[in-house]
Amino acid sequence: MTILDIVGAVLGWIALIAAAGMAVFYSFFFVMITDSCFGPTVCDEDRVGDGMFIVWGGALLALVTTMVGTVVCAAKGRLVFYWPLIGLAIAIVGFHFGVTTAESGGPQH
């Protein structure tokens, strides 16, 4: 491990924590998808909740995967800078699938 590897890993971790935190925070607003669900408008509120859990699970999976990968590679003396990037990709994919799932529970006209 070099100084550049450590700096890259720290900056990557900061980006990962910020992105995962923003994704989880944004998921709390998914309930507003069902604001126009009244009268003849049909909605599936359970899908919105599922979308929230998918985002939370994606963020948790990203953080745990990155933590384990970083610790194992650091213990073996290997490069670690790329683990936060892998975690960031996992968080983004989880957020995408969570938003898609939540949106599918919105008003069905």
ZIJO-V192319 format. One line per field, one symbol per residue. phi: phi as a letter, one per 30 degrees, with the letter a starting at -180 (. if undefined). Layout:
# ZIJO-V192319
phi: ???
This chain:
# ZIJO-V192319
phi: .cdddddddddddddddddddddddddddddddcdccaiddcbbddddddddddddddddddddeddddddddddcicdbddddddddddddddddddddddddcdecd
